[in-house]
Structures are given as structure tokens and as C-alpha cells.
């Protein structure tokens, strides 16, 4: 019988992290009571990876700003599934998950056609399931003292993702800058 080695343990951890937006099959507490937002509509999200900062904008006006965490290999453009990078470019909000194991999650439309084509020329997958999400119990256990801990998602504190969840709508553009 083969022993569970360090490489297998690392792959198990990465597999767990790649499911940022997937619901947890284990019984958990019900989703939080959702916050309401009655202010100006968010017309775009601007993420600045190098500053670890995100702005929710209505036109040219910044409505809210947040510090954020990125993938566990934060420098550079996401190219392939499992590279630990957060994508760069124009994407859109495409789904909401109130039962995410990371408190709440909001889907980003990665990969786009360009991302898939790039990965395909190397016979690889571009990956997917990139989200804005909170830390939740899982994130607090995996990375209690680090910000860049996801498999490529954009992580906020749980109270902050509740605000963002209330403010965003399907179709809002998300600009992710280096």
C-alpha cells in the first residue's frame, strides 16, 4: 500500500481550494439574512491586483472600496486550471451562490473565449469557477493570516461580501487589472 505523500496532500488541498464557488454538501448553517441595498446602481467593478483593492462604481463615482485577497500565486495572468492565479481582463457577473462554503460567492464569467483558446493551444484547460467570495469557516481555517490563499478567486471578509452581494447584479462588468 502506498503512503499518502506530500505531493498527494498538496493536490488534495488544491482540489479543495478550486471549489471556491461550489456549495458545501455537508449540512451547514442556513445562509445569512441578506442585506438590502437601495443606493445608486453599480455599473462596474474595478479590481487592482497589485494594490489588492476593489472599487464598486456607479459611472465615475466610487460607491465602495475593499481590500481583497487573490489566488495563491497572485502575480501574472491566469492561463491554466490549477495555476493559482487570478485572471486579468474584462469579465461579467454571471451567477450568485448563497450557499458557498466561503460564506457567499458571486461568479465571474472566466474563462472567456480568448482564455479558452489560449489554454487549448497547449492542450490544457483554462479552468473556471472564479468568484468573489468571503472567507467563511473554510477560508478562516485554510488561511487565517494570509490574504492570497484562494485557487484564483477574489476573497473579501465575510461582512464585506454581504455588502457586495447586495450591490451587484447579473451582467455588471468586472475589470481585473494587473
Number of C-alpha atoms within 10 A of each C-alpha: 3 4 6 8 8 9 9 11 11 11 12 11 13 17 13 14 22 21 20 30 27 16 16 13 9 7 6 9 7 8 12 11 7 11 11 11 13 7 9 12 16 21 17 21 23 18 24 16 21 12 11 17 14 21 19 23 18 16 12 9 12 14 15 16 16 16 16 23 26 26 24 20 17 23 15 14 17 23 21 22 17 18 18 26 23 28 30 19 14 16 20 19 21 16 15 20 19 18 19 22 24 28 24 27 31 26 22 27 18 25 21 15 9 11 18 18 15 15 18 13 9 9 10 14 18 22 19 22 19 25 29 25 33 29 28 16 13 16 22 14 10 14 13 12 9 13 20 22 23 31 28 30 33 28 26 24 20 16 12 17 22 22 15 23 21 13 19 20 18 13 15 17 20 22 18 18 15 17
